[in-house]
Amino acid sequence: MTKRKFMAEAYELAKLGQYSTKNGVNVGCVIVKNNKILSRGWYEKYGGAHAEINAINGLKKKYPKSFESILSQSSIYVSLEPCSKTGKTPPCVDELKKYDFKEIIIGHEDTSQNGIQELSKAGFKISQMKQKSLEINQGFFKAIHTNKPYIRAKIAMSKDGKTSFKNKKNKWITSLASRNDAQHYRAISDLVITGGGTLVNDNPSLNVRNKRIIKYKGFSQPDKAVITNASLDFKTFKFFQDKSKKLIFTSKRNNIASLKLSNTEIKTIQTNGSNTDLNDLVSCLTKMNYKDVLIEAGPNLLTSFINANLIDEFIIYISPKILSNTANYFFNGKNSLNPILSKKYEKIESKKIGVDKKIILRKKQKWD
């Protein structure tokens, strides 16, 4: 195998933690000697041992008596720069310094740490090989560089761009295959946000129901939030009937403050004229340590987020259906801001999901 393939293996291992590391970061590691992988590890759960430590411990367990001689002059591939600061666990660089690695190969630097610098000073040969660690850690990297969460928006639309039915008896636009695929984006999110209108019109649960994902060790449901100023009977909605943490963001707290809702917090946000100040909302999300946020909302709230230039990525499922005037267009702002037309975004994925088409648009600004 080539160095690139070993790093690709580390990246695949990192992906195994996508559903269990909130609010952490996804990291994979392989230890290699004589062109063979000796041990593998990944960051399995938030607050647990890091990928490098799991890989080293795996080798110790496999070869308890000859561990150090087998590890000697091996190469260690880590998809993200090893940590140098004490957090939930001691610094990984302290453990790495105990051994005589032939080379330490790092997939992506972490500017919040000094791992590369410390390991170089300790005399280790350091190589960098940028792989896809950025792809599965968008929230982590954006938080480091901007102190703001990475915001995705999921849209299910018809071929003619319609996304919500005018007749409430109709519900699904895209196929079951697309709806199942979208569960992944809920599962990797710290928080799923919707609007009061969506609660009233669709009564969604907005939780992860994919059995394969739910079975992952350490999986936890994302928190959920609704943005509304309406005095609704919240207890009647499916959204509030599970055990996940719920948030209500409002600028009219008096409409809601008297309600007693299980596992629910009410957060007051400012207004911008007659509208909710979404920048104040984002500041609140930052203070609450949310890094990966998913918007699943109707055209009005979605348009507000787009107009405020707050969405980093769109996951769009397009049905072959033509809905014409039976449904509302997904965006009601200026054409120049429409993400499908805007030059701010680039298409990073396009593929078929059942009978539907899935495209991912990402803002061109990078966090690397």
C-alpha positions in Angstrom: 0.0 0.0 0.0 1.1 3.6 -0.6 1.2 6.3 2.0 -1.9 7.9 0.5 -3.8 4.6 0.9 -2.8 4.3 4.6 -4.0 7.9 5.2 -7.2 7.0 3.3 -7.7 4.1 5.7 -7.2 6.5 8.7 -9.9 8.7 7.2 -12.3 5.8 6.8 -11.8 5.0 10.4 -12.5 8.6 11.4 -15.9 8.3 9.7 -16.8 5.6 12.2 -17.1 8.2 14.9 -19.5 10.5 13.0 -22.5 9.5 15.0 -21.0 9.4 18.5 -18.4 12.2 18.9 -20.7 15.3 19.3 -19.3 17.9 20.1 -15.9 16.6 19.3 -14.0 15.8 16.2 -13.7 12.8 13.9 -10.2 11.3 13.8 -8.7 8.0 12.6 -5.3 6.5 13.0 -3.3 3.5 11.7 0.1 2.3 12.8 2.1 0.8 10.0 5.4 -1.2 9.8 7.0 -3.0 6.8 4.1 -1.8 4.7 1.5 -3.6 6.9 -1.1 -2.1 9.3 -0.3 -3.2 12.8 -3.2 -1.5 14.6 -6.2 0.8 14.0 -8.0 3.3 16.1 -10.5 6.1 15.9 -12.1 8.7 18.2 -15.1 6.7 19.3 -17.0 8.9 21.7 -16.8 12.5 23.0 -14.6 12.6 26.1 -13.0 9.2 25.4 -9.5 8.2 24.3 -8.3 9.8 21.1 -7.6 7.9 17.9 -3.8 7.6 18.4 -4.2 6.3 22.0 -6.8 3.7 20.9 -4.4 2.5 18.1 -1.5 2.3 20.5 -3.6 0.6 23.2 -4.9 -1.9 20.6 -1.3 -2.9 19.8 -0.5 -3.2 23.5 -3.5 -5.6 23.9 -2.5 -7.6 20.8 1.2 -8.0 21.8 1.4 -7.5 25.6 4.9 -8.9 25.9 6.6 -7.6 22.7 4.6 -4.4 22.2 7.6 -1.9 22.3 9.8 -3.9 19.9 6.9 -4.3 17.4 6.0 -0.6 17.7 9.7 0.5 17.3 10.4 2.3 14.0 6.8 2.0 12.9 5.0 4.9 11.2 1.8 6.4 12.6 -0.8 8.0 10.3 -3.3 10.3 12.0 -6.0 12.1 10.0 -5.8 15.2 12.3 -2.9 16.9 14.1 -2.4 15.2 17.5 -3.6 17.4 20.4 -1.0 19.2 22.6 -3.4 20.6 25.2 -5.2 19.0 28.1 -8.9 18.7 27.4 -11.2 15.8 28.3 -8.0 13.7 28.1 -4.2 14.4 28.5 -2.3 15.6 25.4 -1.8 12.9 22.8 1.7 14.3 22.0 2.9 13.2 25.5 2.0 9.6 24.7 3.5 9.7 21.2 6.8 11.0 22.6 7.2 7.8 24.6 7.9 5.8 21.4 10.5 5.9 18.6 8.2 6.2 15.6 10.0 6.3 12.3 7.6 8.9 11.0 4.4 10.7 12.0 2.1 11.4 9.1 -0.7 13.9 9.7 -3.7 14.4 7.4 -4.7 17.9 8.4 -3.4 20.5 10.8 -5.4 21.7 13.8 -4.6 25.4 14.4 -6.0 25.2 18.0 -3.1 22.9 18.9 0.7 22.9 18.7 1.1 19.1 18.2 3.2 19.4 15.0 5.5 21.9 16.6 6.0 19.9 19.8 6.6 16.6 17.9 9.1 18.3 15.6 11.0 19.8 18.5 11.1 16.3 20.1 13.0 15.1 17.0 10.2 13.2 15.1 10.0 13.2 11.3 6.7 14.9 10.5 4.9 14.6 7.1 1.7 16.2 6.1 -0.7 14.6 3.6 -4.0 16.5 3.4 -6.8 14.2 3.0 -10.5 14.5 3.7 -10.5 15.1 7.4 -11.9 18.5 6.6 -15.0 17.0 4.9 -16.2 15.2 8.0 -15.2 18.0 10.4 -16.7 21.1 8.9 -18.2 22.3 12.2 -15.0 21.7 14.1 -12.9 23.7 11.6 -15.3 26.5 11.1 -15.6 27.0 14.9 -11.8 27.2 15.2 -11.5 29.8 12.4 -14.6 31.9 12.9 -16.1 30.9 16.3 -19.4 30.2 14.5 -21.2 27.0 13.8 -21.3 25.3 10.4 -24.9 25.6 9.1 -26.4 23.1 6.7 -29.9 23.4 5.2 -31.8 20.3 4.0 -34.3 20.9 1.2 -36.7 18.5 -0.4 -38.1 20.0 -3.6 -39.9 19.1 -6.8 -38.3 19.5 -10.2 -39.8 23.0 -10.5 -38.4 24.1 -7.1 -41.5 23.7 -5.0 -40.9 22.6 -1.4 -44.1 22.9 0.7 -47.7 22.0 -0.3 -50.4 24.6 -0.1 -52.8 21.8 0.7 -51.9 20.4 4.2 -53.3 17.0 3.3 -50.2 16.4 1.0 -46.9 15.7 2.8 -44.1 14.0 0.9 -42.4 15.5 -2.1 -39.3 13.2 -2.4 -39.0 9.5 -2.2 -38.5 7.2 0.9 -34.9 6.7 -0.4 -34.2 10.4 -0.1 -35.8 10.7 3.3 -33.6 7.8 4.6 -30.5 9.4 3.1 -31.3 12.7 4.9 -31.3 10.9 8.3 -27.5 11.0 8.1 -27.4 14.8 8.2 -29.6 14.9 11.3 -27.4 12.2 12.9 -24.2 14.2 12.4 -25.8 17.5 13.7 -25.5 18.9 17.2 -28.8 20.8 16.6 -31.7 20.6 14.2 -33.6 23.9 13.7 -37.1 24.5 12.3 -39.8 27.2 12.4 -43.1 27.4 14.1 -44.9 27.3 10.7 -43.4 23.9 10.0 -44.6 22.6 13.4 -48.1 23.7 12.6 -48.2 22.6 9.0 -46.2 19.3 9.1 -46.0 18.3 12.8 -42.6 16.7 12.3 -40.6 14.8 14.9 -37.2 15.8 13.4 -35.4 13.0 15.2 -33.1 10.3 13.8 -35.1 7.1 13.1 -32.7 5.2 10.9 -32.2 1.9 12.8 -28.6 1.4 11.6 -27.5 4.8 12.9 -29.4 4.5 16.2 -27.6 1.2 16.9 -24.2 2.9 16.8 -22.5 2.7 20.2 -22.5 6.1 21.8 -25.1 7.6 19.4 -27.2 10.4 20.8 -30.1 12.2 19.2 -29.4 15.8 18.2 -30.9 18.6 20.2 -33.8 20.3 18.5 -34.9 24.0 18.3 -37.8 25.9 17.0 -37.8 29.6 16.1 -41.2 31.2 16.8 -42.9 34.2 18.4 -46.3 32.4 18.4 -48.1 31.3 21.5 -48.6 27.6 20.4 -49.8 24.6 22.3 -46.3 23.1 22.1 -47.2 19.9 24.0 -49.4 18.7 21.1 -46.5 18.6 18.6 -44.5 15.4 18.0 -41.4 17.6 18.1 -41.8 18.0 21.9 -42.7 14.4 22.7 -39.4 12.7 22.8 -36.5 12.8 25.4 -34.1 14.9 23.4 -33.2 18.4 24.5 -35.4 21.1 23.0 -34.9 24.8 22.6 -37.4 27.6 21.8 -35.9 30.7 20.4 -38.2 33.7 20.6 -38.1 37.5 20.8 -41.5 37.5 22.6 -40.7 35.4 25.7 -43.9 36.4 27.5 -45.9 34.4 24.9 -44.1 31.2 25.9 -42.5 31.7 29.4 -45.5 30.3 31.3 -45.5 27.0 29.5 -44.1 23.9 31.3 -42.3 21.7 28.8 -40.2 18.7 29.6 -36.4 19.1 28.9 -37.0 22.4 27.1 -35.3 25.8 27.4 -36.6 29.1 26.2 -34.0 31.5 24.8 -34.7 35.1 24.1 -33.1 36.5 20.9 -33.2 40.0 19.5 -35.1 41.4 16.6 -33.9 43.2 13.5 -36.7 45.5 12.7 -39.8 43.3 12.6 -37.8 40.1 12.0 -35.9 37.8 14.2 -32.2 38.7 14.3 -30.6 35.5 13.0 -27.1 36.8 13.7 -28.0 37.1 17.4 -29.3 33.5 17.1 -26.0 32.3 15.7 -24.1 34.1 18.6 -26.3 32.2 21.0 -25.6 28.9 19.3 -21.9 29.6 19.6 -22.2 30.3 23.3 -24.0 27.0 23.7 -21.1 25.2 21.9 -23.1 24.0 18.9 -20.8 23.4 15.9 -22.9 21.5 13.4 -26.4 22.9 12.8 -29.0 21.6 10.4 -31.9 23.8 9.2 -35.1 21.9 8.2 -37.7 24.6 7.7 -40.2 26.1 5.3 -39.6 28.7 2.7 -40.0 31.7 5.0 -37.4 30.8 7.6 -35.1 29.3 5.0 -35.2 32.5 3.0 -34.4 34.5 6.1 -31.2 32.4 6.7 -30.2 32.7 3.0 -30.8 36.5 3.0 -28.6 36.7 6.2 -25.8 34.7 4.3 -25.7 32.2 7.2 -25.9 28.9 5.3 -22.6 27.1 4.5 -24.0 24.1 2.8 -27.3 23.0 1.1 -28.3 19.3 0.8 -31.0 19.3 -1.9 -33.2 16.4 -2.9 -35.0 16.9 -6.1 -38.0 14.8 -7.1 -39.0 14.3 -10.7 -42.5 15.7 -9.8 -43.9 18.9 -11.2 -46.0 20.6 -8.5 -46.8 23.9 -10.3 -49.1 26.1 -8.2 -50.0 23.4 -5.7 -46.9 24.2 -3.6 -44.7 27.0 -2.6 -41.2 27.8 -4.1 -38.4 26.9 -1.7 -37.0 30.5 -1.7 -38.8 33.8 -1.9 -35.9 36.2 -2.0 -33.9 37.8 -4.8 -32.6 35.6 -7.6 -29.1 36.8 -7.0 -29.2 35.1 -3.5 -30.9 31.9 -4.7 -28.2 29.3 -3.8 -28.9 27.3 -7.0 -28.1 30.4 -9.0 -25.6 32.1 -6.7 -21.9 32.1 -7.5 -21.1 31.9 -3.8 -21.7 28.2 -3.9 -20.1 25.3 -5.7 -21.6 21.9 -6.5 -19.6 19.3 -4.6 -21.9 16.3 -5.2 -24.5 15.3 -7.6 -26.0 11.8 -7.7 -29.2 9.7 -8.0 -31.0 8.7 -4.8 -33.8 6.3 -5.9 -35.9 8.3 -8.4 -34.7 11.6 -7.0 -31.5 13.6 -7.6 -29.3 14.7 -4.7 -27.0 17.7 -5.0 -24.8 19.4 -2.4 -23.9 23.0 -2.7 -21.2 24.4 -0.5 -20.1 28.0 0.1 -16.7 28.5 -1.6 -15.0 29.8 1.5 -12.9 27.1 3.0 -11.8 26.4 6.6 -8.3 25.0 5.8 
